[in-house]
Amino acid sequence: MDIRRYRTNQYIRVPEVRLIDEKGEQVGVVSIAVALQKARDAGQDLIEIAPQAKPPVCKIMDFSKFRYEMAKKEKESKKKQKNMQLKEVRLRTRIAENDFNVKLKKIRDFLEGGDKVQITVMFSGREMQHKDLGLAVLEKVQAAVEDIAVVEGKLSSMGTRSFATLTPKKKDSKNKK
């Protein structure tokens, strides 16, 4: 929430407001002059909390405390969000078994972390004549991670590269119990 959109004190330009005092108790509908005077008497600010309401809802409280609480709420909501990223793992057609296993472990780590993984098989020189070898590598990866991932779209080739995008499977809430 953007703190700049809240009007305070003399910037509230409506004839009457629904007032909530510093204790959190509802006072009722009063004129703006009365609300401002009560805020001054309490040594606090008058903050317009719900401008869309009829009449707007205003609360008497310290504006810096209000800003702090809003920032805290925003930080909490950001913690709960999960940002999915697209990670890329590049392979060659003539990859050794050990190297393949290392790349596969990295792919599994990315998928278990909740990220999408784009697998790219690169061709060079005469390998371009045997794109079926690259597709075989992609299918081998797909088969190795089918328990935790699904292929998004289908395997595709463009120029000197072949691609597959893997997305993590949704976790069932039934299995967590």
C-alpha positions in Angstrom: 0.0 0.0 0.0 1.2 3.4 -0.9 1.3 5.6 2.2 1.0 8.8 0.2 -2.6 8.1 -0.7 -3.8 8.6 2.9 -5.0 12.1 3.6 -4.3 13.5 7.1 -5.5 16.4 9.2 -6.2 19.6 7.1 -6.0 17.7 3.8 -9.2 15.8 4.5 -11.8 17.9 2.5 -15.2 16.5 3.3 -17.9 18.1 5.5 -18.4 15.1 7.9 -16.6 11.9 8.7 -17.2 8.7 10.7 -14.7 9.0 13.5 -12.8 6.3 15.4 -11.0 7.6 18.4 -7.5 6.8 19.7 -8.8 3.9 21.8 -10.3 2.3 18.7 -13.9 3.0 19.7 -16.4 4.4 17.2 -17.5 7.9 18.0 -20.0 8.2 15.1 -20.5 10.7 12.3 -19.2 14.1 13.2 -18.2 17.3 11.3 -14.6 17.6 10.1 -14.0 20.5 12.4 -15.0 18.5 15.5 -12.9 15.5 14.4 -9.8 17.7 13.8 -10.3 19.3 17.3 -10.5 15.9 19.0 -7.3 14.8 17.2 -5.5 18.0 18.3 -6.8 17.6 21.9 -5.4 14.0 21.9 -2.1 15.2 20.5 -2.5 12.9 17.5 -3.3 13.0 13.8 -6.6 12.5 12.0 -6.1 9.9 9.2 -8.6 9.1 6.5 -8.6 5.3 6.5 -11.5 4.5 4.1 -12.1 7.4 1.7 -14.5 5.4 -0.4 -17.0 4.9 2.4 -20.0 7.2 2.8 -19.1 9.2 4.9 -15.3 8.6 4.9 -13.9 6.8 7.9 -11.2 8.6 9.8 -9.1 7.5 12.8 -7.3 9.4 15.4 -3.7 8.0 15.8 -0.1 8.9 15.3 0.7 9.0 11.6 4.2 7.7 12.0 2.9 4.7 14.0 0.3 4.2 11.2 3.1 4.3 8.5 5.1 1.8 10.5 2.2 -0.6 10.9 1.4 -0.4 7.2 5.0 -1.1 6.2 5.0 -4.1 8.6 1.8 -5.5 7.0 3.3 -5.0 3.5 6.5 -6.8 4.5 4.5 -9.7 5.9 2.5 -10.1 2.7 5.6 -10.1 0.6 7.1 -12.9 2.7 4.2 -15.1 1.9 4.6 -14.6 -1.8 6.7 -17.1 -3.9 8.4 -15.7 -6.9 8.9 -18.4 -9.6 11.9 -17.9 -11.7 13.0 -19.5 -15.0 16.4 -21.2 -14.6 18.3 -22.5 -17.6 20.4 -25.7 -17.7 22.5 -26.3 -20.8 23.5 -29.7 -22.1 25.4 -31.1 -25.1 24.5 -34.2 -27.1 27.6 -36.0 -26.2 27.4 -35.5 -22.4 29.1 -38.0 -20.1 26.9 -40.0 -17.7 28.5 -38.4 -14.6 28.1 -34.9 -16.0 24.5 -35.7 -16.9 23.9 -36.8 -13.3 25.3 -33.6 -11.9 23.1 -31.5 -14.2 20.1 -33.7 -13.3 20.7 -33.0 -9.6 20.8 -29.3 -10.3 17.6 -29.5 -12.2 15.9 -31.4 -9.4 17.1 -28.7 -6.9 15.6 -25.9 -9.0 12.3 -27.8 -9.4 12.1 -28.6 -5.7 12.7 -24.9 -5.0 9.6 -24.1 -7.0 11.3 -22.7 -10.1 10.7 -23.5 -13.7 13.7 -25.0 -15.6 14.4 -24.5 -19.3 16.7 -27.3 -20.6 18.7 -26.3 -23.6 20.6 -28.9 -25.7 23.2 -27.1 -27.9 24.5 -28.5 -31.2 27.7 -27.6 -33.0 29.1 -28.4 -36.4 28.1 -31.8 -37.7 25.9 -32.5 -34.6 23.2 -30.4 -36.5 22.6 -33.4 -38.7 21.6 -35.5 -35.7 19.1 -33.4 -33.8 17.4 -36.7 -32.8 20.3 -37.2 -30.3 19.5 -33.9 -28.7 15.8 -34.8 -28.4 16.8 -38.1 -26.9 18.8 -36.2 -24.2 15.8 -34.0 -23.5 13.5 -37.0 -23.2 16.0 -38.7 -20.9 15.9 -35.7 -18.6 12.1 -35.6 -18.8 11.9 -39.2 -17.8 14.3 -38.7 -14.9 12.3 -35.9 -13.3 8.7 -37.0 -14.2 7.9 -37.6 -10.5 8.4 -33.9 -9.6 7.9 -32.1 -12.9 5.8 -31.8 -16.0 6.8 -30.6 -19.4 5.3 -27.3 -20.4 4.4 -27.3 -24.0 6.3 -29.7 -26.2 10.0 -30.2 -27.1 11.1 -27.6 -29.7 14.1 -26.8 -31.8 15.3 -23.5 -33.1 18.6 -23.1 -35.0 21.4 -24.7 -33.1 19.4 -25.5 -30.0 16.6 -27.7 -28.7 14.4 -26.7 -25.7 12.1 -28.1 -23.1 10.6 -26.2 -20.2 9.8 -28.1 -17.0 7.5 -26.8 -14.3 7.2 -28.3 -10.8 4.1 -30.4 -10.1 1.6 -29.0 -7.7 1.8 -30.5 -4.2 -1.3 -32.2 -3.1 -2.7 -31.0 0.3 -3.9 -34.6 0.9 -0.3 -36.0 0.9 0.8 -33.5 3.6 -1.4 -35.0 6.3 
